[in-house]
Amino acid sequence: MGAQPKRKTSKARRDKRRSHFAVNPPALVECSQCHSPKLPHRVCPTCGTYNGREVVTVEGKKKA
């Protein structure tokens, strides 16, 4: 058998260790051209622009 803990880990100590495990919602910003939500520092999936320039041509508009 392997090593076993000498004492039970208390709920407070266990929960303090897990304090950084929370799931955060994705950070969204508004596109400057079409005002739809997008991830920061990425091309807008709706209109295909980045930093005010059209980078990708979008074939068809996505239905929300």
Buried (B, 14 or more C-beta within 10 A) or exposed (E): EEEEEEEEEEEEEEEEEEEEEEEEEEEEEEBEBEEBEBEEEEBBBBBBBBEEEEEEEBEEEEEE
